């Protein structure tokens, strides 16, 4: 029974993986917030995994994506150190590909920035999820590799990023 179930599951999954348009990538993002008299700038690196859904007769594509990252720099404000422990984003990118290799995209997303503030013998963590929206511009270097620049906005936080992606 177990053998038959395993064979049936593999037969169902085989067409999905054979026609898969998986895209893996990585990048750098700068988060900045200058609200309430506080001016913070924090940097993070991330890895991403997306699934590209293409239309046969259109230059539009849809990419659900997951990004996972960690902080690489911190900032200080009034004697307190602020740093990123973790960055997670789930997004649904709508992309338009031009024939010359350039593409533009918009990205609504739901993101989590886990930050830690420490100083004067105290340490406090903040784990907050926010909806955001972003846009970007990219270029397909070849059939598999692309580079891109993006801007996202979450509440009062601006996120500027650059990344590289590999389609397989």
C-alpha positions as CSV (number, residue, x, y, z in Angstrom):
1,X,0.0,0.0,0.0
2,X,2.8,2.5,0.9
3,X,4.6,1.7,-2.3
4,X,1.5,2.3,-4.4
5,X,0.9,5.6,-2.6
6,X,4.5,6.7,-3.1
7,X,4.3,5.9,-6.8
8,X,1.0,7.8,-7.2
9,X,2.3,10.9,-5.4
10,X,5.5,10.9,-7.5
11,X,3.4,10.6,-10.7
12,X,1.3,13.6,-9.6
13,X,4.3,15.7,-8.7
14,X,6.4,14.9,-11.7
15,X,4.5,17.2,-14.1
16,X,4.7,20.0,-11.6
17,X,8.5,19.8,-11.3
18,X,9.1,19.1,-15.0
19,X,7.4,22.3,-16.0
20,X,8.6,24.3,-13.0
21,X,9.8,27.8,-13.5
22,X,11.7,28.1,-10.2
23,X,13.7,31.3,-9.5
24,X,16.3,31.6,-6.7
25,X,18.1,34.7,-5.8
26,X,19.7,36.9,-3.3
27,X,20.2,40.6,-2.6
28,X,20.9,43.5,-0.3
29,X,18.3,45.8,1.2
30,X,18.5,49.0,3.1
31,X,15.7,49.8,5.6
32,X,15.3,53.5,6.6
33,X,12.9,55.2,8.9
34,X,13.0,58.9,9.8
35,X,9.7,59.2,11.6
36,X,9.1,60.5,15.2
37,X,12.5,62.4,15.2
38,X,14.4,59.1,14.9
39,X,16.6,58.6,11.8
40,X,17.5,54.9,11.4
41,X,19.2,53.1,8.6
42,X,19.7,49.3,8.7
43,X,21.0,46.9,6.1
44,X,20.2,43.2,5.5
45,X,21.0,40.5,3.0
46,X,18.5,37.9,1.9
47,X,17.9,34.8,-0.2
48,X,14.7,34.3,-2.1
49,X,12.8,31.5,-3.8
50,X,10.0,32.2,-6.3
51,X,7.8,30.3,-8.8
52,X,7.3,32.0,-12.2
53,X,3.9,31.6,-13.8
54,X,4.1,32.7,-17.4
55,X,1.2,33.4,-19.8
56,X,1.5,31.9,-23.3
57,X,0.3,35.0,-25.2
58,X,1.4,37.8,-22.9
59,X,4.5,39.5,-21.6
60,X,3.0,39.5,-18.1
61,X,4.2,37.1,-15.5
62,X,3.2,36.4,-11.9
63,X,5.8,35.4,-9.2
64,X,4.8,34.4,-5.7
65,X,8.1,34.8,-3.7
66,X,9.5,34.1,-0.3
67,X,12.5,36.1,1.0
68,X,14.5,35.3,4.1
69,X,17.3,37.5,5.4
70,X,19.4,38.7,8.3
71,X,20.9,42.1,9.3
72,X,24.4,43.0,8.3
73,X,24.7,46.4,9.9
74,X,23.3,48.3,12.8
75,X,22.6,51.9,13.7
76,X,22.7,53.9,16.9
77,X,20.2,56.5,18.2
78,X,20.5,58.2,21.6
79,X,23.0,55.7,22.9
80,X,20.9,52.7,21.9
81,X,22.0,50.2,19.2
82,X,19.4,49.0,16.8
83,X,19.9,45.9,14.7
84,X,18.0,43.4,12.5
85,X,17.8,39.9,13.7
86,X,15.6,38.5,10.9
87,X,13.8,39.6,7.8
88,X,11.0,37.6,6.1
89,X,8.8,38.7,3.2
90,X,6.0,36.9,1.3
91,X,5.1,38.7,-1.9
92,X,3.1,38.3,-5.1
93,X,4.9,40.0,-7.9
94,X,3.2,41.1,-11.2
95,X,5.9,41.6,-13.8
96,X,5.9,42.9,-17.4
97,X,8.8,41.8,-19.6
98,X,9.9,43.9,-22.6
99,X,11.5,42.3,-25.6
100,X,14.9,44.0,-25.0
101,X,15.4,42.2,-21.7
102,X,14.1,45.0,-19.4
103,X,11.3,44.2,-17.0
104,X,9.2,46.3,-14.5
105,X,7.2,44.9,-11.6
106,X,4.9,45.8,-8.7
107,X,4.9,43.8,-5.5
108,X,2.4,43.8,-2.7
109,X,3.9,42.0,0.2
110,X,3.6,41.0,3.8
111,X,6.8,41.3,5.7
112,X,8.3,40.7,9.1
113,X,11.3,42.7,10.5
114,X,12.6,41.3,13.8
115,X,14.7,44.0,15.4
116,X,16.6,44.3,18.6
117,X,17.3,47.5,20.5
118,X,20.0,47.4,23.2
119,X,21.8,49.9,25.4
120,X,22.4,50.9,29.0
121,X,22.2,47.3,30.2
122,X,18.8,46.7,28.6
123,X,17.7,44.8,25.5
124,X,14.3,44.7,23.8
125,X,13.1,42.8,20.7
126,X,10.3,43.9,18.3
127,X,8.8,41.4,15.9
128,X,6.3,43.2,13.7
129,X,4.4,42.1,10.5
130,X,3.4,44.8,8.0
131,X,1.7,45.0,4.6
132,X,3.7,46.9,2.0
133,X,3.8,47.7,-1.6
134,X,6.8,48.1,-3.9
135,X,8.0,48.5,-7.5
136,X,11.1,47.8,-9.4
137,X,13.1,47.6,-12.5
138,X,15.3,44.8,-13.8
139,X,17.3,43.4,-16.7
140,X,17.6,39.8,-18.0
141,X,21.3,39.3,-18.6
142,X,20.6,36.0,-20.3
143,X,17.9,33.3,-20.2
144,X,18.6,32.4,-16.6
145,X,20.2,35.4,-14.9
146,X,18.7,38.7,-14.1
147,X,19.5,41.8,-11.9
148,X,17.0,44.2,-10.4
149,X,16.5,47.2,-8.2
150,X,13.4,47.8,-6.0
151,X,11.7,50.1,-3.6
152,X,9.2,48.9,-1.0
153,X,7.2,50.9,1.6
154,X,6.0,49.4,4.9
155,X,4.2,51.9,7.2
156,X,7.0,54.5,7.8
157,X,9.8,52.3,6.6
158,X,11.4,52.7,3.2
159,X,13.3,49.6,1.7
160,X,15.7,50.1,-1.2
161,X,17.1,46.9,-2.6
162,X,19.3,45.4,-5.3
163,X,19.3,41.7,-6.2
164,X,20.3,39.0,-8.6
165,X,18.1,36.0,-9.6
166,X,18.7,32.7,-11.3
167,X,15.9,30.8,-13.1
168,X,16.1,27.0,-13.4
